[in-house]
Amino acid sequence: MSIKVKTLLRLFLGLIFFLFVLNLSRNIWRILHAGERLEKAQEKLGELKAENAQLRQEKDRLKSNDFLEEQARNKLFMAKKNEIVLILPIPSVYKEEGFFEEEEIVDKEEGEIWQKWLALFW
């Protein structure tokens, strides 16, 4: 064989070896990071299981008769048999001092909306 053919054959084999090593290193890199992805997935699974358990407890609480009774008492002002519900009116003293007055929202700056935006930015 001539020197040119041997040189080309060596270059070709060197290129194939280089591509093989490159592919092998990429696969090793993927395998190393697959463990990290697995750990992240397991953490996410643990979080979701904890959230699921919390939601199941909340569901059981909402289905219980105690919750239903509490809602009937608080929101519907219902009472048990032989129980008296007492609803007191707001005393006029509180009304005079302004404890329960609704505040009016007053727009201090007058003008069109586009003028307010223009004043805000320029």
C-alpha positions in Angstrom: 0.0 0.0 0.0 1.1 3.5 -0.6 1.8 6.0 2.1 -1.2 8.2 1.1 -3.7 5.3 1.4 -2.2 4.3 4.9 -2.5 8.0 6.0 -6.1 8.3 4.8 -6.9 4.9 6.5 -5.4 6.1 9.8 -7.3 9.4 9.6 -10.5 7.6 8.9 -10.0 5.2 11.8 -9.0 8.1 14.0 -12.2 10.0 13.1 -14.3 6.9 13.7 -12.6 6.5 17.1 -13.1 10.1 18.0 -16.9 9.9 17.1 -17.2 6.8 19.2 -15.6 8.4 22.2 -17.7 11.5 21.8 -20.9 9.5 21.6 -19.9 7.4 24.6 -19.2 10.5 26.7 -22.6 12.0 25.7 -24.3 8.8 26.9 -22.4 8.8 30.2 -23.4 12.5 30.7 -27.1 11.6 30.1 -26.9 8.7 32.6 -25.3 10.9 35.2 -28.1 13.5 34.9 -30.8 10.8 34.7 -30.2 10.3 38.5 -30.8 14.0 39.2 -34.0 13.9 37.2 -35.1 10.8 39.1 -34.4 12.6 42.4 -36.4 15.7 41.3 -39.3 13.5 40.2 -39.2 11.7 43.6 -39.2 15.0 45.5 -42.1 16.2 43.4 -44.0 12.9 44.1 -43.4 13.4 47.8 -44.8 16.9 47.7 -47.8 15.8 45.7 -48.5 12.9 48.1 -48.4 15.3 51.1 -50.7 17.7 49.3 -53.0 14.8 48.4 -53.1 13.7 52.1 -53.9 17.3 53.2 -56.7 17.6 50.6 -58.2 14.3 51.7 -58.2 15.5 55.3 -59.9 18.7 54.2 -62.4 16.7 52.2 -63.2 14.5 55.2 -63.6 17.6 57.4 -66.0 19.2 54.9 -68.0 16.0 54.7 -68.3 15.7 58.5 -71.5 16.6 60.4 -69.6 18.9 62.6 -68.7 21.2 59.7 -72.2 21.2 58.4 -73.5 22.1 61.9 -70.9 24.9 62.2 -71.9 26.3 58.8 -75.6 26.2 59.7 -74.9 28.0 62.9 -72.5 30.7 61.5 -74.0 31.5 58.1 -77.6 30.5 58.3 -78.1 31.5 62.0 -79.7 28.2 62.7 -79.9 26.5 66.1 -80.3 23.1 67.7 -83.6 22.1 69.3 -84.3 24.0 72.5 -81.4 26.4 71.8 -82.0 30.2 71.6 -80.2 32.4 69.0 -79.6 35.9 70.1 -78.9 38.6 67.4 -78.2 42.0 68.8 -78.7 45.2 66.8 -75.8 47.6 66.4 -76.0 50.3 69.1 -76.6 53.8 67.9 -73.5 54.9 69.9 -71.3 53.1 67.4 -73.1 54.7 64.5 -72.7 58.2 65.9 -68.9 57.8 66.4 -68.5 56.5 62.8 -67.3 52.9 63.5 -69.6 51.3 60.9 -69.7 54.0 58.2 -68.7 53.2 54.7 -65.9 55.3 53.3 -66.5 57.0 50.1 -63.8 56.7 47.5 -63.1 60.1 46.1 -61.1 60.7 43.0 -58.8 63.6 44.0 -57.6 64.3 40.5 -60.2 65.3 38.0 -59.9 64.9 34.3 -60.0 62.3 31.6 -58.4 58.9 32.1 -55.9 59.5 29.3 -54.8 62.7 31.0 -54.1 60.8 34.2 -52.1 58.2 32.4 -50.2 61.0 30.6 -49.5 62.7 33.9 -48.3 59.4 35.4 -45.6 58.8 32.8 -44.6 62.3 31.8 
